[in-house]
Every structure is written in structure tokens, then in C-alpha cells.
Amino acid sequence: MQRNAAHRPGMPEETTLADSVRTGDESVFTGLVERHRPELRLHCYRMLGSYQDAEDLVQETFLRAWRARERFEGRATVRTWLYRIATNACLDALERRPRRVLPYDVAPAALGTDGPLPSGGGHAWLEPYPDHLLDGVAADDDPAAEVLARETMELAFLAAIQHLPPRQRAVLILRDVLEWPADQTAAVLDVNVTAVKSALQRARATMRARLPQRRSEWAASSGLTEEEQTLLRRYMAAQESGDEQALIDVLHEDLRTAFPPMALWADSRAAFLAGSRKHAAVGEYRFVPTSANRQPAAAIYLRRPGDTAFRPLVVEVLRVENGAIVEIVDFSDPAVFATFGLPETL
């Protein structure tokens, strides 16, 4: 993310394009707002926990901006104006939609037990965000900004922030992620600064309770670390070869694994391995490396007996800490493969 990004100086729209916004020069307006699509989509994703919903809300933001163009006075940058519209569009959407969750939030651990596998239970599930769409969004040479961008994209952060009431969520993102000042955050949300400070204090307390213990050091990099890439390669090789000992070697004993859209998860490496032996689909597997939410990920394809092609099965997002994989989240929605630009067959 940009540090103090609300105050980027010298942007052309601050001086020469405000009249075009107000008077309705559609071609200039479209070019002006489209340059902000990647960061607005990311902002809406953090608010909503859904890539698909974020896409829809960016379109809603541009539509609202077009309708309100005559009221744009140029006192703030077009970027700040769009963030205000996007934030309020997300707040309106959150009034009608349930919060996005992971299986840990709605059911006890079940994989590896003798009981039947649970169904999805009608929950709205958190969705992953493909890393290739983050390129250029966090274009900042400040290592601290890179760390912040990485930390606030992890699934653990996205899952925790879903527990905040919508306005607290907006305040936390604007203040602690975008690093906007309190008065500007208050203006976006149409509240006073005291209300912003109070909401931020409550939001931070909830996040501290919800987040896992943080790493002692975060890599100041927008890409995967060498350790993460190595563990991903070892994990994929072990899975493809069926080498359980090699798999054990890369998984932490306290591994957590979740399988949305089923309300299903495992609370240990042993439970994950036992569940895999019992429930894994029959066939030959192929793993394709990718990345999501600034975490290593693998797209898994399965060629079932009698089939001639490997077809999409799940996208797994891994969390690595202290040289081991500590969490795996399986996303089996076919739309995820399309979002990540992954092939339909291998």
C-alpha cells in the first residue's frame, strides 16, 4: 500500500481534470477513474472479503461517481473522492449481506473424525485474491509499506476483519491500512474525529484477539520469500508422489486445514492426513504453483479414472511460519480458477 497515499502530490486530476469531471467529458472521466480500478478493487475486497463482490462494487462506485460528477468540487483529489464513494458503497452492501467466514468460525473441527462430512450450511465464505492483480497496487519503495501491504492481505487478516462491524472495518482499513489521517477518515464516513478514534480503538482490540500470533519478522517483499517458494515446491512434490513422510516434513504438527464451501476443517497434521487418506478423490493429481493474498498457493488438477484430461479441483492457499506450513485453505469454487487465470484443463 501507499504510505500516506491520500496525499500524493502532483496528480493531474487535482488541477487540470476537475472541470472534466464536473462537465461530463465521458472519455476523460473514464480514463481518470479507470486508473484507480486496481486499488479500489483491493479496497472493496478488504471491506467485503469477496473478489467477485469487490468487482461489482467497483462498477457501482464508478456509476455513483458518474451520477455525482456535477457535485465534485475539486477540494479533494479524485482518488480520495472515489475512495469515499467506494467505502460508502461497501457499507451499503454490508447492510444487506452476511459477513464472510472460514469454517473455523462456524463449526468444530471435524476432518479426521468418524462422523460424516458437514455441508456448507448456507454460509457466505471468504474468497482468495490472486496476486497477479496486486502488481502495481503497492508500488512503493518504502519497506515498511511493503510489510503493511503483505500483512493486511493475508487470509488470517481478512478473516479477522470480517468480525468487525462494517463501520469499524472501514475505519481500520482507512486508518491502519491506507494510513489516512483521522480527519480525512471522519470526512469519508461523515462522522467526527472522536467517533473515528473510538471506532479504531475497538477495532484494534478485536483484531488483536482474532489474529494468530504474528511472525517475529515480516519479509519486506511484495512477492513470495525463498522459504515459501521452497516449501511450496516440496509440498507439491510430496502430494503428487504420494510420499506421506515428505508431506509430514513440510507440515507443522498444529496445522489447520479448511475446506470451504463445506463447514469442514482439521485442527492438526494428524487429522489432515487421516482425513486425506479417507476422503481424497481417486485419480492422478497435478499441482500448479501460484500465489494468493501474498501467500504461496497451488492449483490442484485431478484426472479421474477413464478421463483423458486433468480438470480443476481446488486452489489451496498456504500460510508458512518458521519453516513449516501452518495453514492450508482449500477453495473449490470453479470460479476461483477463472479469477486466477488458470487453464480449464491440463
VOBA-1610 file (N, C-alpha, C; in pm, whole numbers, padded with zeros to 5 digits, always signed):
BEGIN
Met+00084-00119+00000Met+00000+00000+00000Met+00088+00125+00000Gln+00026+00236-00035Gln+00098+00362-00031Gln+00096+00418+00111Arg+00208+00463+00160Arg+00211+00530+00291Arg+00163+00673+00273Asn+00063+00713+00357Asn+00002+00844+00344Asn-00043+00872+00200Ala-00101+00766+00140Ala-00132+00772-00002Ala-00241+00871-00035Ala-00316+00915+00065Ala-00422+01011+00037Ala-00367+01147-00004His-00236+01166+00012His-00179+01299-00014His-00074+01295-00124Arg-00091+01209-00223Arg+00008+01206-00330Arg+00005+01337-00407Pro+00115+01411-00411Pro+00116+01542-00477Pro+00130+01529-00628Gly+00088+01635-00695Gly+00120+01647-00836Gly+00034+01565-00928Met-00071+01502-00882Met-00155+01423-00968Met-00232+01516-01063Pro-00238+01486-01191Pro-00300+01578-01286Pro-00445+01608-01253Glu-00519+01506-01199Glu-00661+01531-01178Glu-00687+01638-01073Glu-00587+01668-00988Glu-00608+01767-00884Glu-00619+01908-00941Thr-00565+01929-01061Thr-00563+02065-01113Thr-00633+02077-01248Thr-00599+01991-01343Thr-00644+02010-01481Thr-00768+01931-01518Leu-00806+01831-01440Leu-00914+01743-01481Leu-01042+01760-01402Ala-01042+01842-01299Ala-01163+01858-01218Ala-01279+01910-01302Asp-01250+02003-01394Asp-01356+02055-01479Asp-01414+01947-01569Ser-01329+01855-01615Ser-01377+01746-01700Ser-01471+01653-01623Val-01440+01633-01495Val-01528+01552-01413Val-01665+01618-01402Arg-01665+01746-01371Arg-01793+01816-01347Arg-01876+01831-01474Thr-01809+01860-01584Thr-01884+01891-01706Thr-01923+01767-01785Gly-01870+01651-01746Gly-01918+01529-01808Gly-01848+01489-01935Asp-01717+01518-01946Asp-01638+01466-02057Asp-01618+01317-02033Glu-01701+01234-02098Glu-01707+01092-02062Glu-01575+01019-02087Ser-01508+01049-02197Ser-01384+00979-02227Ser-01276+01012-02125Val-01266+01141-02086Val-01168+01181-01984Val-01207+01121-01850Phe-01336+01126-01818Phe-01384+01071-01690Phe-01350+00922-01679Thr-01376+00848-01787Thr-01350+00704-01785Thr-01201+00677-01765Gly-01118+00747-01837Gly-00975+00728-01820Gly-00926+00765-01682Leu-00988+00868-01626Leu-00949+00915-01493Leu-00983+00814-01385Val-01104+00759-01389Val-01143+00667-01282Val-01083+00529-01302Glu-01064+00487-01428Glu-01013+00352-01453Glu-00872+00333-01398Arg-00793+00440-01392Arg-00657+00425-01339Arg-00658+00382-01192His-00771+00404-01125His-00781+00371-00984His-00848+00235-00959Arg-00886+00166-01067Arg-00958+00039-01050Arg-00882-00062-00964Pro-00753-00089-00990Pro-00685-00193-00910Pro-00688-00166-00759Glu-00659-00041-00718Glu-00656-00015-00574Glu-00797-00008-00515Leu-00895+00039-00592Leu-01032+00040-00541Leu-01086-00102-00527Arg-01052-00187-00622Arg-01094-00328-00612Arg-01034-00392-00488Leu-00909-00363-00461Leu-00845-00416-00341Leu-00910-00362-00215His-00941-00233-00215His-01009-00172-00101His-01145-00238-00076Cys-01222-00257-00182Cys-01353-00321-00167Cys-01338-00467-00124Tyr-01233-00533-00171Tyr-01209-00671-00128Tyr-01182-00677+00022Arg-01101-00587+00072Arg-01075-00587+00216Arg-01204-00560+00294Met-01288-00476+00243Met-01415-00446+00310Met-01510-00566+00308Leu-01514-00638+00195Leu-01619-00737+00172Leu-01571-00882+00186Gly-01442-00907+00168Gly-01392-01043+00176Gly-01424-01128+00056Ser-01465-01066-00054Ser-01504-01139-00175Ser-01449-01069-00297Tyr-01376-01142-00380Tyr-01325-01084-00504Tyr-01439-01048-00598Gln-01536-01139-00612Gln-01646-01113-00703Gln-01728-00992-00659Asp-01756-00983-00529Asp-01829-00867-00478Asp-01749-00739-00497Ala-01618-00747-00480Ala-01534-00630-00498Ala-01541-00579-00642Glu-01539-00670-00738Glu-01554-00630-00878Glu-01685-00555-00899Asp-01793-00611-00843Asp-01924-00547-00858Asp-01928-00409-00793Leu-01865-00397-00677Leu-01870-00268-00605Leu-01784-00161-00671Val-01678-00200-00740Val-01601-00101-00815Val-01687-00045-00928Gln-01760-00133-00996Gln-01850-00085-01101Gln-01957+00008-01042Glu-02009-00029-00924Glu-02108+00055-00857Glu-02046+00190-00819Thr-01920+00188-00777Thr-01851+00311-00742Thr-01840+00404-00863Phe-01800+00350-00977Phe-01787+00432-01097Phe-01922+00486-01142Leu-02026+00405-01129Leu-02160+00451-01166Leu-02205+00565-01074Arg-02184+00548-00943Arg-02220+00655-00849Arg-02139+00781-00875Ala-02010+00763-00907Ala-01926+00880-00934Ala-01975+00955-01058Trp-02011+00882-01161Trp-02062+00946-01283Trp-02189+01025-01253Arg-02278+00966-01177Arg-02404+01033-01144Arg-02381+01157-01058Ala-02273+01154-00977Ala-02247+01265-00884Ala-02142+01361-00936Arg-02104+01349-01063Arg-01989+01425-01114Arg-02008+01575-01103Glu-02131+01624-01119Glu-02153+01768-01116Glu-02130+01827-00978Arg-02134+01741-00874Arg-02113+01789-00737Arg-01967+01784-00694Phe-01881+01731-00781Phe-01739+01724-00747Phe-01680+01864-00752Glu-01627+01911-00638Glu-01579+02047-00626Glu-01427+02060-00639Gly-01357+01948-00641Gly-01212+01954-00654Gly-01139+01988-00527Arg-01209+01991-00413Arg-01140+02020-00286Arg-01049+01907-00243Ala-01089+01786-00276Ala-01006+01667-00253Ala-00965+01612-00389Thr-00867+01522-00391Thr-00830+01459-00517Thr-00943+01369-00565Val-00942+01341-00693Val-01040+01247-00748Val-01024+01111-00680Arg-00901+01075-00651Arg-00876+00947-00583Arg-00945+00941-00448Thr-00931+01045-00368Thr-00996+01049-00238Thr-01147+01047-00254Trp-01197+01120-00351Trp-01341+01122-00380Trp-01392+00983-00413Leu-01317+00909-00496Leu-01358+00774-00533Leu-01353+00679-00413Tyr-01251+00695-00328Tyr-01245+00611-00208Tyr-01365+00636-00118Arg-01407+00760-00109Arg-01524+00790-00027Arg-01648+00721-00084Ile-01665+00729-00215Ile-01781+00665-00278Ile-01773+00514-00261Ala-01654+00456-00283Ala-01638+00311-00273Ala-01664+00262-00131Thr-01612+00334-00032Thr-01631+00293+00107Thr-01778+00292+00143Asn-01849+00395+00103Asn-01992+00402+00137Asn-02074+00302+00056Ala-02033+00273-00066Ala-02100+00168-00142Ala-02082+00033-00074Cys-01962+00007-00020Cys-01939-00118+00053Cys-02022-00124+00181Leu-02031-00013+00252Leu-02112-00009+00374Leu-02258-00037+00341Asp-02308+00018+00231Asp-02446-00011+00190Asp-02463-00159+00160Ala-02365-00218+00091Ala-02373-00360+00057Ala-02369-00447+00182Leu-02287-00409+00280Leu-02274-00489+00401Leu-02401-00487+00486Glu-02485-00388+00467Glu-02614-00388+00538Glu-02705-00501+00491Arg-02682-00549+00368Arg-02768-00650+00308Arg-02705-00788+00304Arg-02579-00799+00339Arg-02507-00926+00320Arg-02447-00975+00450Pro-02442-01105+00469Pro-02375-01157+00589Pro-02224-01145+00575Arg-02156-01148+00689Arg-02010-01142+00683Arg-01954-01271+00625Arg-01842-01260+00562Arg-01774-01376+00503Arg-01693-01447+00611Val-01693-01578+00606Val-01630-01656+00712Val-01542-01766+00652Leu-01464-01828+00738Leu-01397-01955+00710Leu-01457-02061+00801Pro-01439-02188+00769Pro-01503-02293+00851Pro-01471-02287+01000Tyr-01353-02235+01038Tyr-01319-02225+01179Tyr-01423-02144+01257Asp-01488-02050+01188Asp-01580-01957+01254Asp-01718-02016+01280Val-01752-02128+01214Val-01891-02172+01217Val-01911-02316+01262Ala-01804-02392+01281Ala-01819-02534+01314Ala-01697-02583+01390Pro-01712-02689+01469Pro-01595-02751+01533Pro-01515-02830+01431Ala-01389-02858+01464Ala-01305-02939+01376Ala-01370-03075+01356Ala-01372-03122+01230Ala-01440-03248+01202Ala-01358-03343+01116Leu-01269-03291+01031Leu-01192-03380+00945Leu-01101-03467+01030Gly-01099-03596+00997Gly-01020-03692+01074Gly-01101-03762+01181Thr-01226-03720+01201Thr-01315-03788+01296Thr-01395-03894+01221Asp-01474-03969+01295Asp-01552-04078+01235Asp-01687-04032+01182Gly-01727-03908+01211Gly-01858-03861+01170Gly-01863-03827+01022Pro-01985-03801+00970Pro-02000-03762+00829Pro-01945-03622+00805Leu-01909-03594+00681Leu-01860-03462+00646Leu-01976-03363+00647Pro-01956-03245+00703Pro-02064-03146+00708Pro-02087-03082+00571Ser-02204-03023+00554Ser-02235-02949+00432Ser-02189-02804+00449Gly-02215-02722+00347Gly-02177-02581+00353Gly-02259-02501+00452Gly-02383-02543+00475Gly-02466-02478+00574Gly-02514-02339+00536Gly-02503-02301+00408Gly-02556-02173+00362Gly-02475-02052+00404His-02351-02069+00442His-02268-01956+00485His-02210-01883+00364Ala-02177-01756+00385Ala-02102-01680+00286Ala-01954-01697+00319Trp-01876-01743+00223Trp-01738-01781+00250Trp-01640-01675+00201Leu-01532-01659+00275Leu-01423-01574+00233Leu-01365-01626+00102Glu-01323-01536+00014Glu-01267-01574-00115Glu-01121-01528-00124Pro-01039-01601-00200Pro-00898-01561-00217Pro-00885-01450-00321Tyr-00769-01384-00319Tyr-00741-01274-00412Tyr-00613-01308-00487Pro-00619-01314-00621Pro-00498-01352-00697Pro-00390-01246-00691Asp-00268-01290-00669Asp-00157-01196-00653Asp-00126-01119-00781His-00151-01176-00898His-00114-01105-01020His-00193-00974-01036Leu-00308-00964-00966Leu-00386-00840-00971Leu-00337-00736-00871Leu-00240-00774-00789Leu-00181-00679-00694Leu-00061-00606-00752Asp-00012-00652-00866Asp+00106-00590-00926Asp+00076-00444-00957Gly+00161-00356-00907Gly+00145-00215-00932Gly+00060-00143-00831Val-00019-00217-00750Val-00103-00151-00650Val-00018-00100-00535Ala+00079-00179-00492Ala+00165-00141-00380Ala+00300-00092-00431Ala+00298-00004-00529Ala+00422+00043-00589Ala+00487+00149-00500Asp+00554+00103-00398Asp+00615+00193-00300Asp+00750+00135-00261Asp+00853+00219-00259Asp+00987+00171-00227Asp+01011+00160-00077Asp+00916+00203+00004Asp+00932+00200+00149Asp+00911+00057+00199Pro+01014-00008+00259Pro+00996-00145+00307Pro+00882-00159+00407Ala+00861-00059+00492Ala+00752-00067+00588Ala+00617-00074+00518Ala+00603-00003+00405Ala+00479-00008+00330Ala+00458-00146+00269Glu+00566-00209+00224Glu+00555-00343+00168Glu+00512-00443+00275Val+00567-00431+00394Val+00528-00520+00503Val+00380-00502+00535Leu+00336-00376+00543Leu+00196-00348+00571Leu+00106-00405+00463Ala+00144-00388+00338Ala+00063-00439+00228Ala+00051-00591+00235Arg+00161-00657+00268Arg+00159-00803+00275Arg+00075-00851+00392Glu+00097-00795+00509Glu+00028-00841+00629Glu-00123-00824+00616Thr-00167-00712+00557Thr-00310-00684+00551Thr-00378-00750+00432Met-00305-00835+00359Met-00367-00915+00254Met-00379-01062+00291Glu-00311-01105+00397Glu-00318-01246+00433Glu-00460-01288+00468Leu-00492-01414+00441Leu-00625-01464+00473Leu-00656-01450+00622Ala-00554-01464+00706Ala-00578-01451+00851Ala-00628-01311+00884Phe-00571-01209+00820Phe-00617-01072+00842Phe-00757-01053+00787Leu-00782-01103+00665Leu-00914-01087+00604Leu-01022-01158+00685Ala-00989-01276+00739Ala-01086-01348+00821Ala-01114-01274+00951Ala-01010-01216+01010Ala-01028-01144+01137Ala-01109-01018+01118Ile-01084-00945+01010Ile-01151-00817+00991Ile-01300-00834+00965Gln-01338-00954+00920Gln-01481-00980+00897Gln-01561-00980+01028His-01493-00992+01140His-01561-00991+01270His-01590-00849+01319Leu-01540-00749+01248Leu-01567-00612+01288Leu-01700-00565+01230Pro-01777-00486+01305Pro-01893-00419+01245Pro-01847-00338+01125Pro-01934-00320+01025Pro-01889-00255+00900Pro-01818-00122+00917Arg-01869-00032+01004Arg-01804+00098+01016Arg-01668+00088+01086Gln-01657-00001+01183Gln-01525-00023+01244Gln-01429-00079+01140Arg-01478-00166+01055Arg-01396-00225+00948Arg-01345-00114+00857Ala-01434-00024+00819Ala-01395+00086+00731Ala-01291+00176+00798Val-01310+00207+00925Val-01216+00292+00998Val-01079+00224+01005Leu-01076+00097+01038Leu-00948+00026+01049Leu-00874+00026+00915Ile-00945+00002+00807Ile-00881-00001+00676Ile-00829+00137+00637Leu-00912+00238+00655Leu-00870+00373+00617Leu-00754+00423+00704Arg-00759+00395+00834Arg-00656+00449+00925Arg-00531+00362+00927Asp-00546+00230+00942Asp-00430+00145+00965Asp-00375+00080+00838Val-00455+00068+00734Val-00408+00008+00610Val-00369+00117+00511Leu-00461+00208+00482Leu-00430+00318+00391Leu-00354+00431+00460Glu-00355+00432+00594Glu-00286+00532+00674Glu-00337+00673+00646Trp-00466+00686+00633Trp-00527+00817+00619Trp-00536+00884+00756Pro-00527+01015+00762Pro-00541+01084+00891Pro-00685+01075+00942Ala-00700+01097+01071Ala-00831+01080+01135Ala-00935+01176+01078Asp-00894+01299+01049Asp-00993+01396+00999Asp-01043+01359+00860Gln-00955+01304+00776Gln-00997+01263+00643Gln-01086+01139+00650Thr-01053+01047+00739Thr-01137+00930+00760Thr-01275+00972+00808Ala-01278+01067+00900Ala-01407+01117+00950Ala-01489+01177+00838Ala-01425+01250+00747Ala-01497+01311+00636Ala-01555+01206+00542Val-01480+01100+00517Val-01529+00993+00431Val-01654+00928+00489Leu-01654+00908+00620Leu-01763+00837+00686Leu-01870+00930+00741Asp-01850+01061+00726Asp-01946+01160+00773Asp-01970+01148+00923Val-01860+01136+00999Val-01866+01132+01145Val-01760+01228+01197Asn-01754+01246+01328Asn-01650+01334+01382Asn-01524+01255+01416Val-01416+01327+01443Val-01287+01263+01469Val-01292+01178+01595Thr-01366+01221+01696Thr-01378+01143+01819Thr-01438+01006+01790Ala-01540+01002+01704Ala-01601+00874+01669Ala-01504+00784+01595Val-01420+00842+01510Val-01319+00764+01439Val-01219+00704+01536Lys-01170+00784+01630Lys-01072+00734+01726Lys-01131+00623+01813Ser-01255+00639+01854Ser-01320+00536+01936Ser-01339+00407+01858Ala-01384+00419+01732Ala-01405+00300+01649Ala-01273+00229+01623Leu-01167+00306+01600Leu-01036+00245+01573Leu-00985+00171+01696Gln-01004+00227+01814Gln-00960+00160+01936Gln-01031+00026+01954Arg-01163+00024+01931Arg-01238-00100+01945Arg-01200-00201+01837Ala-01178-00152+01717Ala-01142-00242+01607Ala-01005-00306+01632Arg-00909-00228+01678Arg-00776-00284+01706Arg-00782-00390+01815Ala-00864-00369+01916Ala-00877-00467+02023Ala-00933-00599+01970Thr-01034-00590+01883Thr-01091-00711+01824Thr-00988-00783+01737Met-00913-00708+01659Met-00814-00769+01571Met-00705-00840+01650Arg-00661-00778+01761Arg-00559-00843+01843Arg-00609-00977+01897Ala-00737-00984+01930Ala-00793-01108+01983Ala-00812-01213+01875Arg-00835-01169+01752Arg-00870-01261+01644Arg-00751-01310+01562Leu-00648-01228+01550Leu-00535-01265+01467Leu-00448-01370+01534Pro-00391-01462+01455Pro-00293-01555+01513Pro-00170-01479+01556Gln-00087-01543+01636Gln+00037-01479+01679Gln+00118-01441+01557Arg+00159-01316+01551Arg+00228-01268+01431Arg+00369-01322+01423Arg+00421-01325+01303Arg+00559-01366+01283Arg+00653-01267+01351Ser+00768-01314+01391Ser+00865-01225+01453Ser+00919-01126+01351Glu+00926-01166+01225Glu+00971-01076+01120Glu+00885-01099+00996Trp+00846-00990+00931Trp+00775-00998+00805Trp+00873-00962+00693Ala+00864-01036+00584Ala+00951-01007+00470Ala+00904-00880+00401Ala+00997-00786+00381Ala+00963-00662+00311Ala+00968-00687+00161Ser+00873-00764+00113Ser+00870-00802-00028Ser+00727-00819-00071Ser+00695-00778-00195Ser+00561-00796-00246Ser+00541-00934-00305Gly+00649-01012-00317Gly+00639-01148-00369Gly+00662-01250-00260Leu+00664-01377-00300Leu+00689-01484-00205Leu+00836-01486-00166Thr+00864-01524-00042Thr+01001-01540+00002Thr+01059-01669-00055Glu+01189-01680-00051Glu+01254-01802-00098Glu+01209-01922-00015Glu+01194-01901+00117Glu+01147-02010+00203Glu+01009-02057+00162Glu+00920-01964+00134Glu+00785-02000+00093Glu+00784-02075-00040Gln+00864-02029-00135Gln+00870-02097-00264Gln+00925-02238-00251Thr+01027-02254-00165Thr+01086-02386-00145Thr+00985-02482-00081Leu+00916-02435+00023Leu+00817-02520+00089Leu+00702-02554-00004Leu+00661-02460-00088Leu+00555-02489-00184Leu+00598-02598-00281Arg+00721-02589-00332Arg+00769-02693-00424Arg+00775-02829-00355Arg+00825-02832-00233Arg+00834-02959-00160Arg+00695-03015-00131Tyr+00602-02928-00095Tyr+00464-02970-00067Tyr+00400-03030-00191Met+00413-02963-00306Met+00352-03014-00428Met+00413-03146-00471Ala+00545-03156-00460Ala+00612-03281-00498Ala+00568-03397-00409Ala+00555-03371-00279Ala+00512-03477-00187Ala+00369-03520-00217Gln+00283-03426-00246Gln+00143-03459-00277Gln+00132-03537-00408Glu+00203-03493-00510Glu+00194-03562-00639Glu+00250-03703-00633Ser+00355-03721-00555Ser+00419-03853-00546Ser+00352-03944-00444Gly+00268-03887-00359Gly+00205-03968-00254Gly+00301-04004-00142Asp+00410-03928-00127Asp+00510-03955-00024Asp+00465-03890+00107Glu+00404-03969+00196Glu+00348-03913+00318Glu+00455-03861+00411Gln+00571-03926+00417Gln+00677-03878+00505Gln+00729-03743+00458Ala+00743-03727+00326Ala+00787-03598+00273Ala+00683-03490+00303Leu+00556-03529+00303Leu+00450-03435+00336Leu+00456-03395+00483Ile+00477-03495+00568Ile+00490-03467+00711Ile+00604-03370+00738Asp+00710-03382+00662Asp+00829-03299+00683Asp+00804-03150+00659Val+00702-03117+00579Val+00679-02975+00549Val+00559-02919+00625Leu+00483-03004+00693Leu+00363-02960+00763Leu+00389-02949+00913His+00345-02841+00974His+00356-02826+01119His+00258-02921+01187Glu+00294-02972+01303Glu+00206-03067+01371Glu+00074-03003+01412Asp+00071-02871+01431Asp-00051-02800+01466Asp-00119-02739+01343Leu-00093-02797+01228Leu-00151-02749+01103Leu-00303-02738+01113Arg-00358-02627+01057Arg-00503-02614+01041Arg-00535-02618+00892Thr-00637-02694+00855Thr-00680-02701+00716Thr-00830-02680+00709Ala-00874-02598+00612Ala-01015-02566+00598Ala-01059-02590+00454Phe-01188-02622+00438Phe-01237-02667+00308Phe-01369-02601+00270Pro-01375-02468+00262Pro-01498-02406+00214Pro-01524-02449+00068Pro-01651-02471+00027Pro-01774-02430+00095Pro-01831-02529+00195Met-01760-02636+00228Met-01804-02719+00339Met-01763-02655+00471Ala-01846-02668+00573Ala-01811-02618+00706Ala-01720-02721+00773Leu-01605-02744+00710Leu-01517-02855+00745Leu-01375-02804+00764Trp-01313-02848+00875Trp-01173-02816+00896Trp-01110-02917+00990Ala-00977-02922+00985Ala-00899-03011+01070Ala-00807-02928+01157Asp-00783-02975+01280Asp-00706-02897+01376Asp-00567-02952+01403Ser-00518-03044+01319Ser-00384-03097+01339Ser-00335-03163+01209Arg-00205-03182+01202Arg-00148-03253+01088Arg-00200-03395+01082Ala-00209-03460+01198Ala-00257-03598+01201Ala-00400-03608+01149Ala-00485-03514+01188Ala-00624-03516+01143Ala-00632-03491+00993Phe-00549-03400+00942Phe-00547-03372+00799Phe-00505-03496+00721Leu-00400-03563+00767Leu-00352-03682+00695Leu-00455-03794+00701Ala-00516-03813+00817Ala-00618-03918+00830Ala-00737-03889+00740Gly-00780-03764+00738Gly-00892-03727+00653Gly-00859-03741+00506Ser-00737-03708+00468Ser-00696-03721+00328Ser-00697-03867+00284Arg-00647-03956+00370Arg-00649-04098+00336Arg-00791-04149+00313Lys-00884-04097+00390Lys-01021-04147+00385Lys-01104-04084+00274His-01081-03955+00245His-01174-03881+00160His-01114-03831+00028Ala-00985-03848+00005Ala-00926-03796-00118Ala-00990-03860-00241Ala-01015-03777-00342Ala-01073-03828-00466Ala-00975-03922-00536Val-01029-04024-00601Val-00946-04123-00670Val-00902-04068-00805Gly-00775-04084-00835Gly-00724-04039-00964Gly-00582-03990-00952Glu-00533-03931-01060Glu-00396-03879-01066Glu-00401-03727-01050Tyr-00309-03673-00971Tyr-00311-03530-00937Tyr-00196-03456-01006Arg-00221-03333-01041Arg-00118-03240-01087Arg-00133-03109-01010Phe-00021-03053-00967Phe-00020-02928-00891Phe+00047-02819-00974Val-00014-02702-00978Val+00042-02586-01049Val+00067-02476-00948Pro+00190-02426-00939Pro+00217-02320-00839Pro+00152-02188-00878Thr+00104-02117-00780Thr+00051-01983-00799Thr+00066-01908-00666Ser+00000-01796-00650Ser+00005-01726-00522Ser-00122-01644-00506Ala-00163-01628-00382Ala-00287-01557-00349Ala-00270-01487-00216Asn-00324-01368-00205Asn-00320-01294-00078Asn-00178-01284-00023Arg-00081-01270-00114Arg+00061-01263-00080Arg+00106-01388-00004Gln+00045-01502-00036Gln+00081-01631+00023Gln+00102-01732-00089Pro+00187-01833-00065Pro+00202-01939-00165Pro+00071-02015-00183Ala+00046-02058-00305Ala-00077-02131-00335Ala-00050-02235-00442Ala-00138-02332-00451Ala-00126-02437-00551Ala-00263-02465-00610Ala-00269-02467-00742Ala-00391-02510-00811Ala-00380-02660-00835Ile-00480-02732-00788Ile-00476-02878-00797Ile-00572-02925-00906Tyr-00520-03007-00996Tyr-00599-03068-01103Tyr-00604-03218-01081Leu-00715-03279-01118Leu-00735-03423-01098Leu-00776-03488-01230Arg-00709-03596-01264Arg-00753-03680-01377Arg-00813-03807-01318Arg-00943-03815-01327Arg-01014-03930-01271Arg-00997-04052-01360Pro-01015-04172-01307Pro-01004-04294-01389Pro-01095-04287-01512Gly-01038-04314-01628Gly-01114-04311-01752Gly-01116-04177-01821Asp-01071-04071-01754Asp-01068-03939-01815Asp-00936-03920-01889Thr-00936-03831-01987Thr-00814-03806-02064Thr-00746-03675-02025Ala-00809-03596-01939Ala-00754-03465-01904Ala-00756-03444-01754Phe-00664-03360-01708Phe-00664-03314-01569Phe-00758-03194-01560Arg-00852-03200-01467Arg-00954-03096-01456Arg-00944-03027-01319Pro-00987-02900-01311Pro-00973-02825-01186Pro-01041-02892-01068Leu-00970-02892-00956Leu-01025-02948-00832Leu-01035-02839-00726Val-00923-02789-00677Val-00924-02682-00576Val-00802-02594-00595Val-00809-02474-00540Val-00691-02389-00521Val-00663-02384-00372Glu-00543-02424-00334Glu-00502-02424-00194Glu-00413-02303-00165Val-00447-02231-00059Val-00365-02118-00015Val-00296-02158+00115Leu-00163-02144+00119Leu-00083-02191+00232Leu-00032-02074+00314Arg-00020-02096+00443Arg+00047-01999+00529Arg+00170-02066+00589Val+00284-01998+00578Val+00412-02053+00622Val+00464-01973+00739Glu+00506-02042+00843Glu+00570-01977+00957Glu+00682-02066+01009Asn+00795-02004+01035Asn+00908-02073+01097Asn+00944-02203+01027Gly+00947-02199+00893Gly+00995-02312+00817Gly+00897-02426+00798Ala+00770-02404+00825Ala+00671-02510+00808Ala+00538-02450+00763Ile+00457-02533+00698Ile+00323-02491+00657Ile+00231-02506+00777Val+00169-02397+00820Val+00086-02399+00940Val-00064-02391+00909Glu-00097-02356+00785Glu-00238-02348+00749Glu-00255-02372+00600Ile-00361-02445+00564Ile-00399-02467+00425Ile-00549-02441+00415Val-00589-02355+00321Val-00731-02333+00295Val-00758-02375+00151Asp-00849-02470+00134Asp-00888-02522+00003Asp-01010-02447-00048Phe-00998-02387-00167Phe-01111-02319-00231Phe-01152-02399-00354Ser-01271-02459-00347Ser-01313-02548-00454Ser-01414-02487-00550Asp-01447-02360-00532Asp-01538-02293-00624Asp-01471-02284-00761Pro-01534-02338-00868Pro-01472-02331-01001Pro-01439-02190-01047Ala-01513-02090-00996Ala-01487-01952-01036Ala-01348-01906-00995Val-01291-01969-00892Val-01158-01929-00846Val-01054-01953-00956Phe-01066-02063-01028Phe-00969-02093-01135Phe-00975-01986-01243Ala-01095-01942-01279Ala-01109-01837-01379Ala-01052-01705-01329Thr-01079-01672-01203Thr-01027-01548-01145Thr-00876-01545-01147Phe-00813-01660-01123Phe-00668-01669-01118Phe-00605-01685-01258Gly-00688-01691-01361Gly-00637-01707-01495Gly-00574-01843-01520Leu-00622-01943-01449Leu-00568-02078-01461Leu-00638-02154-01574Pro-00567-02247-01639Pro-00627-02319-01753Pro-00743-02410-01709Glu-00836-02433-01801Glu-00952-02518-01771Glu-00914-02664-01763Thr-00813-02705-01835Thr-00766-02844-01831Thr-00615-02844-01845Leu-00554-02955-01804Leu-00410-02977-01827Leu-00394-03101-01913
//
